[in-house]
Amino acid sequence: MAQQIARTVGETNPVQLKPYDGQWSAYFDQYRSLILSVLSDRAAAVEHIGSTAVPGLLGRACVDVLLAVAEPDAEEDYRAELEGAGFRLWQREPDRRVFGSEPAAAGAPPCPARLFVCRSGGTWEFDQLLLTHYLGAHEERRRAYADLKRRLAREHRDDPDGYALAKRPFLRETVRMAHRSLIPLD
């Protein structure tokens, strides 16, 4: 997995976990509608990823949204529209951009969002969707992740970047497990 999915660039809020909230899916639906309304067919996919997409998993109250486009490096194809819809570019990475929702943007739900713009059909898109699905389908792994998140939230309460970095090995291993579950090596 290229990067773990929960990192918010420049975030300074304390790490606070909340029990799973079914409203997160409704917030995602609102973000999806907002994104599709400004990008239409330039959005190859808009998917809910991360902890808020996994029923029963605690998370930070911030909806992670995956937006797959033909070419993420071609910001001229989508950036102005996303900014007009209330998203702010946080980070540029090779083949991926990370945006954050602006507080109280018109048409946006009250829950903030991180928007990950990636290449349609690329490895990052596949791994994030696979990770979200795998955690949803494997209770033991989901519980282990929740336990890790609780411990790391205590250890890194005032260091969101440290919290995100400390989760990376678990998330990478979970993606490897998910890949192996697709193609048994026996």
C-alpha positions as CSV (number, residue, x, y, z in Angstrom):
1,M,0.0,0.0,0.0
2,A,1.6,3.3,-1.1
3,Q,0.5,5.3,1.9
4,Q,-1.9,4.5,4.7
5,I,-5.3,6.1,4.3
6,A,-6.0,8.0,7.5
7,R,-3.3,10.7,7.4
8,T,-4.5,14.2,7.3
9,V,-1.7,16.6,6.3
10,G,-1.3,19.5,8.5
11,E,-3.9,18.4,11.0
12,T,-3.3,19.7,14.5
13,N,-6.5,18.4,16.3
14,P,-6.0,15.8,19.0
15,V,-6.6,12.2,18.0
16,Q,-10.1,11.4,19.2
17,L,-11.8,8.2,18.2
18,K,-15.6,7.7,18.1
19,P,-17.7,4.6,18.0
20,Y,-18.9,3.7,14.5
21,D,-21.7,6.0,13.5
22,G,-24.1,4.9,10.8
23,Q,-24.5,8.6,9.8
24,W,-21.0,8.4,8.3
25,S,-22.4,6.5,5.3
26,A,-25.0,9.2,4.8
27,Y,-22.3,11.9,5.0
28,F,-20.3,10.0,2.3
29,D,-23.4,9.9,0.1
30,Q,-23.7,13.7,0.4
31,Y,-20.0,14.1,-0.5
32,R,-20.4,11.6,-3.4
33,S,-23.3,13.6,-4.8
34,L,-21.4,16.9,-4.4
35,I,-18.3,15.5,-6.2
36,L,-20.3,14.0,-9.0
37,S,-22.3,17.2,-9.4
38,V,-19.1,19.1,-10.2
39,L,-17.1,16.5,-12.0
40,S,-19.8,14.2,-13.6
41,D,-18.1,11.8,-16.0
42,R,-14.5,12.9,-15.1
43,A,-15.0,10.9,-11.9
44,A,-14.4,7.3,-12.8
45,A,-15.3,6.3,-9.3
46,V,-16.2,7.9,-5.9
47,E,-16.0,5.4,-3.1
48,H,-16.2,5.5,0.7
49,I,-12.9,4.1,2.2
50,G,-11.2,4.1,5.6
51,S,-12.6,3.4,9.1
52,T,-15.8,5.4,8.6
53,A,-16.7,3.0,5.7
54,V,-16.4,-0.2,7.9
55,P,-19.5,-0.9,9.9
56,G,-18.6,-1.6,13.6
57,L,-15.2,0.0,13.4
58,L,-14.4,3.0,15.5
59,G,-12.8,5.9,13.8
60,R,-12.0,9.6,13.7
61,A,-15.1,11.6,12.7
62,C,-13.8,12.4,9.2
63,V,-15.1,10.7,6.1
64,D,-12.4,9.3,3.7
65,V,-13.5,9.5,0.1
66,L,-11.6,8.0,-2.8
67,L,-12.0,9.8,-6.2
68,A,-10.6,7.9,-9.1
69,V,-9.8,9.9,-12.2
70,A,-8.0,9.2,-15.5
71,E,-4.9,11.2,-14.5
72,P,-4.4,12.6,-11.0
73,D,-1.4,14.6,-12.1
74,A,-3.6,16.5,-14.5
75,E,-5.1,18.8,-11.8
76,E,-6.5,21.1,-14.4
77,D,-9.1,18.4,-15.1
78,Y,-10.6,18.5,-11.6
79,R,-8.9,20.8,-9.1
80,A,-10.8,24.1,-9.7
81,E,-14.2,22.3,-9.5
82,L,-13.2,20.5,-6.3
83,E,-12.1,23.8,-4.8
84,G,-15.3,25.4,-5.9
85,A,-17.1,22.6,-4.0
86,G,-15.3,23.4,-0.8
87,F,-12.2,21.2,-1.0
88,R,-8.7,22.4,-0.4
89,L,-5.5,20.8,-1.8
90,W,-3.4,19.5,1.1
91,Q,-0.8,17.3,-0.5
92,R,0.6,16.3,-3.8
93,E,2.1,12.8,-4.1
94,P,3.1,10.9,-7.2
95,D,-0.2,9.7,-8.8
96,R,-2.3,11.0,-5.9
97,R,-3.6,14.2,-4.4
98,V,-5.1,14.7,-1.0
99,F,-7.8,17.4,-0.4
100,G,-9.6,18.3,2.8
101,S,-13.1,19.7,3.0
102,E,-13.4,23.3,4.1
103,P,-15.5,23.8,7.2
104,A,-19.1,24.9,6.4
105,A,-18.6,24.7,2.7
106,A,-21.9,25.1,0.8
107,G,-23.6,21.8,0.2
108,A,-21.1,19.8,2.4
109,P,-22.2,17.7,5.3
110,P,-21.3,18.8,8.9
111,C,-18.7,15.9,9.1
112,P,-15.3,16.8,7.5
113,A,-13.8,14.7,4.7
114,R,-10.5,13.8,3.3
115,L,-10.6,13.3,-0.5
116,F,-8.0,11.1,-2.1
117,V,-7.7,11.6,-5.8
118,C,-6.0,8.6,-7.4
119,R,-5.6,6.9,-10.8
120,S,-8.6,5.0,-12.0
121,G,-7.6,1.3,-12.1
122,G,-4.4,1.9,-10.3
123,T,-2.8,0.0,-7.4
124,W,-3.7,2.6,-4.8
125,E,-7.3,2.5,-5.7
126,F,-7.4,-1.3,-5.6
127,D,-5.6,-1.6,-2.3
128,Q,-7.8,1.0,-0.5
129,L,-11.0,-0.7,-1.7
130,L,-9.7,-4.1,-0.9
131,L,-8.6,-2.9,2.6
132,T,-12.0,-1.5,3.4
133,H,-13.8,-4.6,2.2
134,Y,-11.4,-6.9,4.1
135,L,-11.8,-5.1,7.4
136,G,-15.6,-5.2,6.9
137,A,-15.6,-8.9,6.2
138,H,-13.0,-10.1,8.9
139,E,-14.2,-9.4,12.4
140,E,-11.0,-10.6,14.1
141,R,-8.8,-8.2,12.0
142,R,-11.3,-5.4,12.5
143,R,-11.1,-5.9,16.3
144,A,-7.4,-6.0,16.3
145,Y,-7.3,-2.8,14.3
146,A,-9.7,-1.1,16.8
147,D,-7.5,-2.2,19.7
148,L,-4.4,-0.8,17.9
149,K,-6.2,2.5,17.2
150,R,-7.2,2.9,20.8
151,R,-3.7,2.3,22.0
152,L,-2.2,4.6,19.4
153,A,-4.7,7.3,20.1
154,R,-3.6,7.4,23.7
155,E,0.1,7.3,22.8
156,H,-0.2,9.9,20.0
157,R,-3.1,12.0,21.3
158,D,-1.5,15.3,20.3
159,D,0.4,14.0,17.3
160,P,-2.0,13.0,14.4
161,D,0.9,12.4,12.1
162,G,2.5,10.0,14.6
163,Y,-0.8,8.2,15.0
164,A,-1.1,7.8,11.3
165,L,2.4,6.6,10.8
166,A,2.2,4.1,13.7
167,K,-0.9,2.5,12.0
168,R,1.0,1.9,8.7
169,P,2.6,-1.5,9.4
170,F,-0.8,-3.0,10.5
171,L,-2.5,-1.6,7.4
172,R,0.2,-2.8,5.1
173,E,0.0,-6.3,6.6
174,T,-3.8,-6.2,6.3
175,V,-3.6,-5.3,2.6
176,R,-1.1,-8.2,2.1
177,M,-3.6,-10.5,3.9
178,A,-6.4,-9.3,1.7
179,H,-4.3,-9.9,-1.5
180,R,-3.5,-13.4,-0.3
181,S,-7.2,-14.1,0.4
182,L,-7.9,-13.3,-3.3
183,I,-5.3,-15.7,-4.7
184,P,-4.7,-18.7,-2.3
185,L,-1.1,-19.9,-2.7
186,D,-1.9,-23.5,-1.7
